[in-house]
């Protein structure tokens, strides 16, 4: 029996939404304050996913001001395919509000936003047999809209707000047989998270709740995968049903710390008596009938390509004058003339190693593990000195220093869950490698770079930065560390 491991997309990839076109699956996730926004993935089997782009990849689609708070920005998207075209609807919570974009191909280009005059977050799209487009939002209300203009044609109509738990949100409407099913998340996106469902003969209702609600929750259990919810359903070509959803993997002593953010998990769905049934989300499940692995991305990015890899993200914006792949061919050059520049990728594994080859020149630059502006650990070089600097809330402290020779050197962080005892979820060890070899500078407790300390909806992002002048990066390595 072939099995797959959860999560199917590790790291900060929350609020997954999935659709199938023929034998291909496409999935989108929330991106919050990061640019480009809404990472987009492709799969042939629901298990193996590869990123094929970012839906919001230009300022005309996503313009996040410099004062956008961490965990603001782009909230939960819904991805759908209708009548030969891809649709994605989402909400910029501090900016333009709810909007949708469209594309002929999932790789793009995606259109500029069409504003949708519906208040609320977590918008959904569904079409009925007459071609009417319905948009449900958290609360839960539904409106009939014109997706070409964003105009509301009917509603918003209150339809069903769940079983009485807090934060009824993440609505998705599905037509299955003669019924319309409305699936929502409720209980909040932390330990009380759950999935509930109701059905009606029309999108307008009235909705009848499932007798076994919630149909999925990990609350008050000791399961290794917690906070399960914010789900979306999809059918495979063989008629089997599957659910993608977010979850967390907390570790360490009470209350448990999760550092990767909310990740994307996959679990099978069965139908009985007209309702979907979902078991606990396990670390391993029996795999779908189709099995289609992709070649894994390379460990090293040499910055030799003409464009950046899709996985690189930056807080809020990426000004053209802040980076270059041509100023020094084969290197990524970062420039602080418009302010500090940070280019990072999501930490996707509990145990991993990241390293970078840097020529700091006369700048101040380095490698950072980031939750937000007030929670990050850095190893940086400036003026012939390598330093390890921590920022935890209002505290910023330089905890280690070492003189180095001018010129390129390697900075690294090793993240390990081994031998942490009751201290926290993991340990971060920072080192520098020069002509004399590798030297460990500091070992730090990972709990201070966790959701439980920093708050918010994101997870760790590891990357390169410059805060003064200009620096060049020859390569960046990221790989899972096998225990």
Secondary structure as UniProt FT lines:
FT   STRAND          3..5
FT   STRAND          17..21
FT   TURN            22..23
FT   STRAND          24..28
FT   STRAND          34..35
FT   STRAND          37..43
FT   STRAND          50..56
FT   TURN            59..61
FT   TURN            66..67
FT   TURN            70..71
FT   STRAND          78..82
FT   TURN            83..84
FT   STRAND          85..92
FT   TURN            93..96
FT   STRAND          97..103
FT   TURN            106..107
FT   STRAND          114..115
FT   STRAND          126..127
FT   TURN            129..130
FT   STRAND          133..137
FT   TURN            138..140
FT   STRAND          141..145
FT   TURN            147..149
FT   STRAND          152..158
FT   TURN            162..163
FT   STRAND          169..176
FT   TURN            177..178
FT   STRAND          179..186
FT   TURN            191..192
FT   STRAND          194..200
FT   TURN            203..204
FT   STRAND          208..209
FT   TURN            211..212
FT   STRAND          216..217
FT   TURN            219..220
FT   STRAND          226..235
FT   TURN            237..238
FT   STRAND          241..248
FT   TURN            254..255
FT   STRAND          263..272
FT   TURN            273..274
FT   STRAND          275..277
FT   STRAND          284..286
FT   STRAND          300..301
FT   TURN            310..311
FT   STRAND          313..315
FT   HELIX           320..322
FT   STRAND          323..324
FT   TURN            326..330
FT   STRAND          332..335
FT   TURN            337..338
FT   STRAND          341..346
FT   STRAND          352..359
FT   TURN            361..362
FT   STRAND          364..372
FT   TURN            373..374
FT   STRAND          375..382
FT   TURN            383..384
FT   STRAND          385..392
FT   TURN            393..394
FT   STRAND          395..403
FT   STRAND          409..416
FT   TURN            418..419
FT   TURN            421..422
FT   STRAND          427..434
FT   TURN            435..436
FT   STRAND          437..445
FT   HELIX           446..449
FT   HELIX           451..454
FT   STRAND          461..468
FT   STRAND          470..480
//
